[in-house]
Amino acid sequence: MGVNRINFRDPQAQREGLGRKLVHLLLLAAFLWLVGFLGFIGFIPRVVTDGETKTDAIVVLTGGGDRLAEGFRLLDAGVSPRMLITGVAQGVSLQQVIAGMSSDKSVIPSAENLACCVTLGYEAGNTVGNAVETAQWVRDNKVSSVRLVTANYHMKRSQLEFHRALPGIAIIPHPVFPKEVQDNWWFVKPRILILLGGEYHKFVGAWGRAVIQDGVRWLSGVGERPDWWPQIDWPDISWPDLHLPDWKWPDWLPKP
């Protein structure tokens, strides 16, 4: 026979307790999102740290005239002998790409340099596609180092995808700085916040996908340790050599 227990708890109080927990959970999620977003903002490149090292090729990701202008300037300066523009729309010619540039066209190389040294890639539709298309072009042209040109807020995600698609290839980041995000009051400008917030979410998604895919392959023994994972030099830790003194039975203590 079962025993009927009387519940002295107020159902309304129980519902309020669950609601309070849900609010706390949402506040924690919002706090973690904000911390991650501010960290992402802090890692956006502010300057070009290496603008002189020569590479086998320049890779420019479409998405802004500033990127193309910087790629052409680097090519004309002899930093690299060839350039790939990845992510070009189907049917668009090089002259149409140049005509669509809104920045200074004085940096455009000569017609000879354009004809011999600039390749258009039509297969990519997003950053992952840019990396895959570049990987194929790198293999076909026996390239061992590239200078990656894209917007500064887009650089971290691009580096992640390119390191995954091009293992063993040296990648030098070369960010450009679009005027639309160069604003000291970016944190109160909805347009900039939406742009940076969207890129932050894409980066988190790309990072999570990379960790799962590459981590599973590595742990299962299918592939090597991904080279895009941060290298941590752990200190050498050895068990301390504890030398215990030789112990013998005391003379004054009767033996059993």
N, C-alpha and C positions, 0 to 999 in steps of 0.2 A: 504494500500500500504506500503510495507516494505521500510525501509530506508537503503540504502547501506552505510556502514561505511568503511572508509579507515583505514587500519591497517598500522601504520607507523613503527611497530616493524620489525626489520630485522629477517627473519626466521632463518638465520645462527646464529644470536646472541641467539635466543631462544634455538636452539639445543645445543649451547655451554653452556647455563645456566643449561639445564637438565643434560648434561654430568658432569658439575662441581658438581651438587648436588649428582649425583651418586658416583662420586669419594669421596666426603665428607662422604657419607653414608658408603662406603666400608672402608674408613679410620677409621671411628668410630667403625665399626664392628671389624676391626682388633685390634683396641686399647682395646675394651672390651674383646676380646678373649685373648689378651696378659695379661691383668690384671687378668682375671680368671685363666689362666694357671699358672701364677706366684703365685697366691694365692693357687692353688692346690699343686704346688711344695712346698710351705711353710708349708702346713699341712701334708706332708708326714712324718710319724714318723721317728725320727733319733735314738731313743733308746727304749728299752723295759722299760716302766714305772712301770710295776708290774710283776715281774717274780717269785713271791713267794706265792701269794694267792692260796690256793688249790681250785679246782673246781671239779665238778662231772665228767667231761670228757674233753678230748682234742679233738679238731676238726682240722684236717689238710687238707688244700685244695691242691690237686695235682697241679703240675706245676713247680716243682723244687726240686732237691735233698736236698737243704738246708732246705726246709720246713719239709721234712720227717725226716731228721737228728735231727732237733730241737724238733720235736714231740716225737721221740724216746727218746731223752735225758730227756725231761720233764717227760715222762712216767716212765723211769728207776729211775728218781730222786724222784718219789712218789708225784709229784705235783697233779696228777690226777690218779684215779685207772683204767681208760679205755680210749681208743682212737678210733676215727673214722677217716678213710682216705676217703674223699669223692671225687668223680670224677675219679675213677679208670676205665680204659678201660675194656670193657667186655672180660671175659676169662682170665684176668691177675691175677695170684695168688700172695699171699703175698711174697713168695720167689722171684718171678720175680720182684715185686716192689722193694724189697731190693737189688736184683742184679743190678737193673737199677740206683741205687744211685751212684752219682759220688763223693759224699763227704765221709768223714771218717766213715767207718762202725763200728768203735769201740763203737759207741753210741747205737748200736742196742741192745735191751734188750734180755734177755735169751729166749730160745725156749718156756719155760713155760709161760712167760709173753706175748709173741707174740700170743700163742695159746689161752690164756684165755681173753686177754684184748684188742686186736686189731681187729677192724672190718673194712672190706672193703666195700665201697659204690660204686655201679656200675651204678646208675641211672642218675647221674648228668653229663651234658655236658657243663655247663657254670656256672657262679657265681650264677645266680638265681636258677639253678638246685641244686647247692651245698647247698644253704639255704633251699630249699624245702626238699631235701633228709635228711639233718640234722634235720629238724623239725620233720619229721616222726620218725627218730631214737631216738630223744630226748623224744618224747611221748611214744614210745615203751619201753624205758629204764628208764622212770621216772627221767630224768635228769633236774636239776633246774639251773645249771650254767655250762658254757663251757669256755674253753680257746681257742681262735681262732688263728690259726697259718697260716700265709700266708706272701707273700712278702710285704715289707713296702709300695711300690708304689700301691699295690693292696688292702691295708688294708681299706681305707675309703669306697670304693665301697662295699667291703665284709661286713663291719660293717653295712652299710645301708641295704643291702639285708637280712642280718641275723637278724637285729632288726625288720624288717618288718615280716619275716617269723616266728620268735620266740618271740612274745610279752610276756613280763613278765619273760623272761629267762635272767639271768645275763650273760653278754658276756664280757670277758676280752681280749682285743687285745694283741696279742703276735707276733709282726712283726719279720721277718727275713730279712737279708740285703744281697741280691745277689751281688756277686762281679761285675757282668756286669753293675750295676748302681752305684757302689761306686767309683765315679770318680769326682774329684773336677772341672774338665773341661767338665762336662756333657753338658753344654750349647753350646759347639762347636763340639760335637760328634753326627753326624747324626743318628747313630744307637740308641743311648740313647734318643735323642730327639723324634724319631719316636715312641719308646716304651712308653715314658711318655706322648707324645701327644695323642697317641691312648688310653691310660688309662684315660686321662683327658676327652676325648670325651665320652668314655663309662660311666664315672662317671656322667657327665652332663646329658646324656641320662637317666641313672638310676634314678638320682635325680628328673628330670622333670617328668618321669613316676610315681615315688612315690608320688610326690606332687599332681599330677592330680588325681590319683586313690585314695589315702588315703584321700586327701582333700575333694573330692566329697562324699566319704562314710561318713566322719565325719560331713560335713555340712548338709548332707541329713538325719542325725540322725541314719544311719545304724550301724555305729561303733563308738568307743570311740576315743578320741584324740590320734593320733599315738604317741607312746612313743619315737620314734626316732626323733621327732621334737624337736628342741632346746627349753629348758624351760627358759622362760624369766620372771624374778621376777620384775614385774612392781611396782614402788613405790606407796604407798597409797597416793592418791591425793584427798583432800576434798575441797569443796568450802569454801573460806575464810569467816570467820564470820565477816561480815561488820555491825557494830553497828552505825546506823545513829542517830544523836542527835534528841531529841524530838523538833519538830518545832511548833511554835505557831505564830499567826498573830501579827506583830509588833504593839505596842501601838501607835506609831507615824504615822502609815499609815492608812488613812481613809478607812473604810470598804465600799465596793460597795453597 
